[in-house]
């Protein structure tokens, strides 16, 4: 009589990286479906940047000095890189509010009960927000063209350089959404996340080269503006779009804006993603 030995096959453990990517895509899809079912989120997200374009173009155009020019057309072309950058960074507030809302409703606890990568919840949320930001940029670019913005208004450019500029904008926006994720994990209510998410964004975006020529600032404020990570991306976009306002400053970020924008965005992304995932683990432990 022969003995039969039953063996149990153990499935190999899933690759952590592939599992994290797969889980992140699932969460991102969930958030995109949710956004599509609440069109007000997209509509209201479009209204604010469009208002900024129209107000700054027609209220301040012709009264701002860019270099030695006070031309309204020059200011339109100078302005748009700043408006684009402001739009992608202001998405931080909605990202933080969304994560805080999920925390408040207990959705994060439900995700925690599932066999999924811990960082996937936040990664999926930030990816979905980035898709919405990209759609907003497309609409905003069309509005900018309608009010008179033109690429190549101060030199030569091409489609690859223009796409590279929008790529830098999306990278900056994605990096900043991780700041919003950390804020959303750190506060108790979505309202607090929205307020705290906007408070620090205003000085970051306005103490910069986004809306005014930094050469007209006092020296100490100009120094802060020129080393502002936000300013580096704005300057890089102006260079790639070939728009006026390309600073003659000796500050390294202004001399090498594309590299500065990449370095700043990657550093912000790495630091705040690490902090946000750590906060997520401790908050849901």
Buried (B, 14 or more C-beta within 10 A) or exposed (E): EEEEEEEEEEEEEEEEEEBBBBBBBEBBEBBBEEBEEEEEBBEEBBEEBBEBBEEBBEEBBBEBBBBEBEBBBBBBBBBBBBBBBBBBBBBBBBBBBBBBBBBBEEBBEEBBEEEBBBBBBBBBBBBBBBBBBBBBBEBBBEBBEEBBBBBBBBEEBEEEBBEBBBEBBBBBBBBBBBBBBBBBBBBEEBEBBBBBBBEEBEEBBBBBBBBBBBBEBEEEEBBBBBBBBBBBBBBBBBBBBBBBBBBEBEBEBBBBBBEBBBBBBEEBBEBBBEBBBBBBEEEBE
